[in-house]
Amino acid sequence: MKAVFLDYDTVSSGDLDTASLKTAAGELELCEWDDAKTAARIHGAEIVLLNKVELSRELLEGAPALRLVAVAGTGTNNIDLAAARERGIAVCNVRGYCTSAVVQHVWGLILSLTQHVSDFDRLTRNGSWSKNEVLTVLSHPIRELHGRAFGVIGWGELGRAAARVAEAFGMRVLVADRPGGNPVPGRLGVERLLAESDIVSLHCPLTESTRGLIGARELELMKPDALLINTARGALVDGDALAAALKAGRLGGAGIDVFEPEPLLASDPLLDPDIPNLILTPHVAWAAQESRQRCLDEMAANIRDFIAGGRRSRVV
């Protein structure tokens, strides 16, 4: 089969083993991301592999031989699924490949914010510690996590895994009802969870019910020293409202790895250097080498299963 990976450079810097993919896909071309070349690359291809490239209805209609789109990740919002379904094109994704990496990143953000790691690094390097030891050591509040409340919105694999680490720190775990869903015994409504949590970590998908889930009103419900962590989808959080809350001291801090759009625009309010206790990372929570290799191997398994007539990890 003729196969093309449209943006292989977005998942590998040359550090991954592609043997399983090449065995599964047959004649496989690994390409660097270039939207101007997408139409030509997929014309005649039977299998298309991609990460971030968008496949519109027009592009799919220009690929008459296309049988399968294999996505290097969980999200499929960059593909016109309706058009794929109409044309009999299968679409499969990969789930659960980066759980360990994302949880590490979540807690890296939490610990950096709680311990003020970058602030104390700066004060150590710029001579402040040498000039005034007492003021430097007590310049930023450090709080213990033990006994505090860790709120999770999105109780899937990632939310559960992040919560297990919270329990290891001695935190109480609070779980939100599914936004837009029915109440579940033992869980809290989103508003109550926001009000009671010391840390809120988002792990829900982006849907009509979750778009703009955390805005000005929701941020006002949170404790003034609470932390907000988002490694899920950028559009879950109103960036303008978050920037305003942090600048006004109505929120203790935030760690954000996902944005809308990506990359961040230069005009984005979250880039204001005067915002305190905010850590921004460029959507890298998933990007551990082991996670990326696991993703490729899962894509290969999806392709092998499709060729054999199966429906492994099928979205369409």
Backbone torsions as a table, in degrees:
resi	resn	phi	psi	omega
1	MET	NA	148.3	176.1
2	LYS	-90.2	124.5	-177.4
3	ALA	-134.2	149.0	179.4
4	VAL	-139.7	133.4	173.4
5	PHE	-99.5	108.6	-168.3
6	LEU	-70.1	-27.4	-176.2
7	ASP	-143.4	53.8	-177.3
8	TYR	-59.7	-28.3	-178.9
9	ASP	-67.4	-13.8	177.6
10	THR	-83.4	-9.7	179.1
11	VAL	-118.4	-11.4	-177.1
12	SER	-147.9	139.6	172.9
13	SER	-104.3	22.4	-175.8
14	GLY	96.3	10.0	-174.8
15	ASP	-102.1	8.4	-177.4
16	LEU	-114.8	154.6	178.5
17	ASP	-93.1	118.0	-177.1
18	THR	-98.7	10.7	-174.7
19	ALA	-58.9	-44.8	-177.4
20	SER	-65.1	-38.9	178.3
21	LEU	-64.1	-46.2	-177.1
22	LYS	-66.9	-34.9	176.8
23	THR	-66.9	-41.2	-177.3
24	ALA	-73.5	-41.1	-171.0
25	ALA	-92.1	-14.5	179.6
26	GLY	81.6	-118.0	-178.6
27	GLU	-79.4	91.8	-172.8
28	LEU	-109.9	127.3	175.7
29	GLU	-106.8	126.2	178.8
30	LEU	-99.8	118.8	-172.8
31	CYS	-117.1	157.8	168.8
32	GLU	-87.4	148.5	-175.9
33	TRP	-62.1	121.8	177.0
34	ASP	-154.7	98.3	-176.0
35	ASP	-57.6	-31.1	-178.3
36	ALA	-65.6	-20.3	-177.4
37	LYS	-104.3	0.2	-174.3
38	THR	-60.7	-47.9	-176.9
39	ALA	-57.7	-45.3	-179.2
40	ALA	-68.0	-36.6	-177.1
41	ARG	-69.0	-36.2	-176.2
42	ILE	-89.3	-13.3	177.5
43	HIS	-67.3	118.2	-178.3
44	GLY	93.7	-11.5	179.5
45	ALA	-79.5	140.9	176.0
46	GLU	-93.5	-29.3	178.1
47	ILE	-129.0	129.9	176.3
48	VAL	-117.9	127.8	175.4
49	LEU	-109.1	140.8	-178.6
50	LEU	-158.9	163.4	175.7
51	ASN	-118.9	-64.4	-174.8
52	LYS	-111.8	-16.0	-179.0
53	VAL	-58.6	139.6	178.2
54	GLU	-93.4	133.1	176.4
55	LEU	-113.4	104.5	-179.5
56	SER	-84.6	171.5	175.2
57	ARG	-56.4	-43.5	-178.7
58	GLU	-60.7	-43.5	179.3
59	LEU	-65.9	-42.2	179.4
60	LEU	-64.0	-37.7	178.6
61	GLU	-67.5	-21.8	178.1
62	GLY	-90.7	13.0	179.6
63	ALA	-127.2	73.9	-172.8
64	PRO	-63.8	-22.6	-178.1
65	ALA	-91.6	-6.5	-172.2
66	LEU	-66.6	128.6	-179.8
67	ARG	-116.7	-28.8	-175.1
68	LEU	-144.7	135.5	168.9
69	VAL	-113.2	118.5	179.9
70	ALA	-107.3	118.9	-174.6
71	VAL	-96.1	135.2	178.2
72	ALA	-87.8	67.9	-178.6
73	GLY	154.7	-171.6	-175.7
74	THR	-93.1	-43.0	-175.9
75	GLY	-70.3	140.9	179.5
76	THR	-126.6	18.5	-177.7
77	ASN	-70.9	-8.5	177.1
78	ASN	-90.1	7.4	179.9
79	ILE	-123.5	135.6	175.2
80	ASP	-75.1	92.1	-175.0
81	LEU	-66.8	-34.3	178.7
82	ALA	-63.0	-43.6	178.9
83	ALA	-66.0	-39.2	178.0
84	ALA	-63.0	-43.0	179.6
85	ARG	-62.6	-44.1	-179.6
86	GLU	-61.9	-33.5	-176.6
87	ARG	-93.4	2.8	178.9
88	GLY	71.8	26.7	179.1
89	ILE	-93.8	122.6	178.3
90	ALA	-76.0	145.8	175.7
91	VAL	-130.3	128.9	177.0
92	CYS	-130.0	150.7	179.1
93	ASN	-124.1	-174.7	179.7
94	VAL	-127.7	128.7	-178.9
95	ARG	-121.2	151.7	172.8
96	GLY	70.4	11.6	-175.9
97	TYR	-80.1	-21.2	-172.7
98	CYS	-123.0	23.5	-176.8
99	THR	-56.3	-49.8	-178.0
100	SER	-61.2	-41.6	-178.4
101	ALA	-66.2	-43.8	-178.9
102	VAL	-65.5	-42.5	179.4
103	VAL	-63.3	-40.9	175.2
104	GLN	-57.2	-43.1	-177.5
105	HIS	-68.1	-42.7	177.0
106	VAL	-53.6	-48.7	-176.7
107	TRP	-77.6	-25.3	171.3
108	GLY	-62.6	-42.8	177.5
109	LEU	-65.0	-46.6	-178.0
110	ILE	-60.8	-47.6	-177.6
111	LEU	-68.6	-36.6	178.0
112	SER	-64.0	-40.9	179.4
113	LEU	-71.3	-41.6	-177.6
114	THR	-68.5	-40.9	-178.0
115	GLN	-90.7	-5.7	-178.2
116	HIS	53.5	48.3	-172.8
117	VAL	-58.3	-49.0	-176.8
118	SER	-67.2	-35.4	179.3
119	ASP	-64.8	-46.2	-179.1
120	PHE	-71.2	-30.4	173.9
121	ASP	-62.1	-45.4	179.9
122	ARG	-62.4	-43.7	-178.2
123	LEU	-68.1	-30.3	176.7
124	THR	-71.5	-41.6	-177.0
125	ARG	-74.7	-34.1	-173.4
126	ASN	-87.1	4.5	176.4
127	GLY	92.6	-2.5	-178.2
128	SER	-61.0	-38.4	-178.3
129	TRP	-63.4	-41.5	-179.6
130	SER	-67.5	-35.2	-176.8
131	LYS	-76.3	-38.7	-177.0
132	ASN	-151.5	91.1	-174.8
133	GLU	-61.8	-43.9	-175.4
134	VAL	-64.3	-51.1	-178.5
135	LEU	-63.1	-36.3	-179.4
136	THR	-66.7	-48.2	-176.3
137	VAL	-63.3	-33.5	-176.5
138	LEU	-103.9	16.2	-174.4
139	SER	-75.6	-22.8	-179.6
140	HIS	-132.5	134.7	-176.6
141	PRO	-73.0	127.0	175.2
142	ILE	-107.9	127.1	-177.7
143	ARG	-118.5	142.5	174.6
144	GLU	-74.4	145.2	177.7
145	LEU	-83.7	-27.4	-177.0
146	HIS	-54.7	129.2	177.5
147	GLY	86.5	-8.0	-180.0
148	ARG	-87.3	172.3	-174.5
149	ALA	-105.1	127.6	178.2
150	PHE	-106.9	110.9	-177.9
151	GLY	-97.1	131.0	-178.2
152	VAL	-116.2	125.9	172.5
153	ILE	-112.2	107.4	-174.0
154	GLY	113.0	85.4	-172.1
155	TRP	-94.8	54.8	173.7
156	GLY	-99.2	-157.5	-177.1
157	GLU	-58.9	-44.7	-177.8
158	LEU	-68.5	-44.4	179.6
159	GLY	-61.3	-42.7	179.6
160	ARG	-64.9	-40.8	-178.5
161	ALA	-67.0	-40.6	177.5
162	ALA	-64.1	-36.7	-179.2
163	ALA	-67.4	-33.9	179.0
164	ARG	-63.0	-36.4	177.2
165	VAL	-68.7	-39.1	177.2
166	ALA	-58.1	-42.9	179.2
167	GLU	-63.9	-34.6	178.0
168	ALA	-64.6	-27.7	176.4
169	PHE	-84.4	-0.4	-179.7
170	GLY	83.1	21.2	179.5
171	MET	-88.8	156.2	172.3
172	ARG	-88.7	133.3	-178.5
173	VAL	-99.5	127.3	174.8
174	LEU	-113.3	136.2	-176.7
175	VAL	-119.3	132.4	-179.2
176	ALA	-86.2	148.4	167.5
177	ASP	-60.4	152.0	177.8
178	ARG	-62.0	124.8	178.8
179	PRO	-57.3	125.6	-178.7
180	GLY	85.0	-4.4	-178.3
181	GLY	-102.9	-175.2	-179.9
182	ASN	-84.1	149.0	177.7
183	PRO	-60.1	145.2	179.2
184	VAL	-120.8	131.9	178.7
185	PRO	-54.1	135.3	179.3
186	GLY	90.6	-10.0	178.4
187	ARG	-106.3	166.8	-178.2
188	LEU	-114.3	151.3	169.2
189	GLY	-62.2	153.1	-176.3
190	VAL	-56.8	-43.3	-177.7
191	GLU	-62.6	-43.0	179.8
192	ARG	-66.9	-39.8	178.7
193	LEU	-61.3	-43.9	178.9
194	LEU	-59.8	-40.1	-177.0
195	ALA	-71.4	-30.9	-173.4
196	GLU	-97.1	-14.3	-173.4
197	SER	-87.4	145.4	171.9
198	ASP	-90.4	-27.6	173.6
199	ILE	-134.4	132.5	175.1
200	VAL	-117.0	122.9	-179.4
201	SER	-116.9	126.1	-177.3
202	LEU	-93.3	128.3	179.5
203	HIS	-139.2	21.7	-177.3
204	CYS	-94.6	156.5	176.8
205	PRO	-73.5	164.6	176.1
206	LEU	-88.6	114.5	178.6
207	THR	-134.1	178.7	175.9
208	GLU	-62.8	-28.6	-179.8
209	SER	-80.1	-20.9	-175.6
210	THR	-109.6	-11.7	178.6
211	ARG	-61.1	127.4	-177.5
212	GLY	68.6	26.3	-176.5
213	LEU	-56.7	-39.8	-179.0
214	ILE	-111.9	103.4	177.7
215	GLY	-120.4	-163.5	-176.7
216	ALA	-58.8	-43.8	-177.9
217	ARG	-63.8	-43.8	-178.8
218	GLU	-67.7	-38.0	179.1
219	LEU	-65.2	-33.0	178.0
220	GLU	-66.7	-23.8	178.8
221	LEU	-75.6	-22.2	-174.6
222	MET	-77.5	155.4	177.2
223	LYS	-62.9	146.6	-177.5
224	PRO	-65.9	-16.3	177.2
225	ASP	-110.0	12.5	-178.6
226	ALA	-76.2	159.2	176.5
227	LEU	-112.8	143.1	174.5
228	LEU	-115.2	127.7	179.9
229	ILE	-120.6	127.8	177.6
230	ASN	-129.9	107.4	172.9
231	THR	-118.3	17.2	-173.9
232	ALA	-97.3	-81.3	179.5
233	ARG	-141.9	137.7	-175.5
234	GLY	-60.4	-38.4	-175.0
235	ALA	-72.7	-1.7	174.2
236	LEU	-69.2	-25.4	-172.8
237	VAL	-120.4	135.8	173.7
238	ASP	-78.8	106.3	-176.2
239	GLY	-63.1	-37.4	177.6
240	ASP	-60.4	-46.8	-178.6
241	ALA	-65.2	-39.2	179.3
242	LEU	-64.9	-45.1	178.9
243	ALA	-59.8	-42.6	-179.2
244	ALA	-65.6	-41.5	-179.5
245	ALA	-64.6	-41.6	-179.8
246	LEU	-67.7	-42.7	-179.3
247	LYS	-66.3	-31.8	-179.2
248	ALA	-85.1	-2.8	-179.9
249	GLY	75.1	20.9	179.8
250	ARG	-89.6	0.0	179.5
251	LEU	-145.0	143.1	-175.7
252	GLY	-72.3	-31.1	-179.0
253	GLY	170.1	171.1	179.8
254	ALA	-152.7	145.8	173.5
255	GLY	-124.3	118.1	-172.0
256	ILE	-125.2	125.0	-179.9
257	ASP	-113.1	-8.6	-175.2
258	VAL	-132.0	146.6	-171.2
259	PHE	-143.0	167.0	176.1
260	GLU	-137.6	106.7	1.9
261	PRO	-86.2	179.5	173.9
262	GLU	-124.4	137.2	-6.4
263	PRO	-64.7	167.0	178.3
264	LEU	-60.7	140.6	172.4
265	LEU	-74.5	150.2	-178.9
266	ALA	-62.1	-23.2	-179.0
267	SER	-87.9	0.7	-176.0
268	ASP	-62.0	131.6	-177.5
269	PRO	-61.8	-24.1	-179.7
270	LEU	-69.5	-15.0	179.5
271	LEU	-84.8	-0.8	177.9
272	ASP	-59.6	119.4	-176.7
273	PRO	-67.0	-12.3	-179.0
274	ASP	-87.7	-1.5	179.0
275	ILE	-74.8	125.2	-177.9
276	PRO	-85.3	150.4	171.2
277	ASN	50.6	48.6	177.0
278	LEU	-125.4	127.9	175.3
279	ILE	-115.7	127.0	177.7
280	LEU	-116.6	131.3	175.5
281	THR	-128.9	149.0	-169.0
282	PRO	-84.2	59.9	177.7
283	HIS	52.4	59.0	-177.0
284	VAL	-117.9	5.2	-177.0
285	ALA	-59.0	-29.3	-176.4
286	TRP	-86.4	-8.3	-157.0
287	ALA	-91.1	15.6	174.2
288	ALA	-58.6	146.3	-177.4
289	GLN	-57.5	-40.8	-179.2
290	GLU	-64.7	-37.9	179.2
291	SER	-65.9	-43.8	-179.3
292	ARG	-65.4	-38.3	176.9
293	GLN	-65.8	-42.0	177.9
294	ARG	-60.2	-38.6	179.6
295	CYS	-62.7	-46.4	178.5
296	LEU	-60.9	-42.9	-179.0
297	ASP	-65.9	-35.8	176.5
298	GLU	-69.3	-37.3	175.4
299	MET	-61.0	-42.0	178.8
300	ALA	-62.3	-41.4	178.5
301	ALA	-64.3	-38.3	177.2
302	ASN	-62.7	-42.2	-179.0
303	ILE	-66.4	-44.6	178.9
304	ARG	-59.8	-42.7	-179.4
305	ASP	-65.5	-40.4	179.5
306	PHE	-62.4	-45.4	-179.8
307	ILE	-62.1	-32.4	179.6
308	ALA	-81.7	-1.1	177.4
309	GLY	95.8	11.2	-178.2
310	GLY	-90.8	-176.9	-178.5
311	ARG	-129.4	33.9	-177.1
312	ARG	-60.2	128.1	175.9
313	SER	54.8	29.5	-178.5
314	ARG	-75.0	135.3	172.0
315	VAL	-100.9	-36.6	176.0
316	VAL	-129.1	NA	NA
